[in-house]
């Protein structure tokens, strides 16, 4: 992974984490990035397992939606455990 891909990955994670925090609450830039990055893995796994395809026409928008849904799931699960 080159620097540009890593930067895009982190920005997508931050946006997804921010959107998830708007839905379920939370705060802090590091929190947004961390939850968004973890959410991207969870969302990607769930969408591929359930064979869900988001066809918005933009791969970045697809990844942001997938990551946001995964991040929301992570936050809700963490609250259930804690």
N, C-alpha and C positions, 0 to 999 in steps of 0.2 A: 504494500500500500504506500503510495507516495504521499507527499505532504498535502497536495491539493485534495486528494480523496479523503485523507484524515480530517482536514479542515471542514469539508462538506459534511462528513459523517458527524462531526461534533456540532456543527451548526444545525443540522437536521435534528439531532438529539436535543439541543437546547430549545428549538422551536416546539418540538413534540412535548418536551417536559413543561414548557410554559403553557401550552394549550391544555395539557393534562392538569396542571395546577389551577388553571382557571375553572375547570370542571369540578375537581375534587378538593382543591385547596393545597396549600404548600407555598414554599418560597425559597428564594436564593438561587443565584445563577448556577453554582456548582450542583445544587439539588436538581435544577432543571436538566442540566446536561447528563447527570448520572441517571436519573429516572428515564430520560428520553433514550439514552443509549441502551439501557437494560430493556426498556419497552420495545425498542426496535427488534431485539432478538426474540422477545416473547411474542410480539405481534407477528413477526415474520414466521415463527414456528407455528402459531395458531392458524394463521391464514393459509399457510401451505398445507397443514394437516387437514383443515376443513375445506381445502380447495376453493378458497374465496379469492377472487381476482378483482381488484379495484382498477377500473379502467378510466382514469381521468384524462389520459392523454399525455401526462407529464410524469416521468419516473420519480422526480423529486417530490411532487405532491402526493403520489402514491405512497412513498416511503414516509412522509410526514404523517399521513392518515394512519398508516399501519403502526408507526411508532407511537403515536398519540394513544391509540386504542390499547396497545400493549402497556404503555405507561400508566394509563388509568387502571388497568387490571392489576398492575404491580402495586400501585398505591393502595387500592382497595384491599388487596390481599394482605399487605403489610399492616393495615389498620385492623383487620380481622385478627391477625396473629398477636398484635401488641395490645 
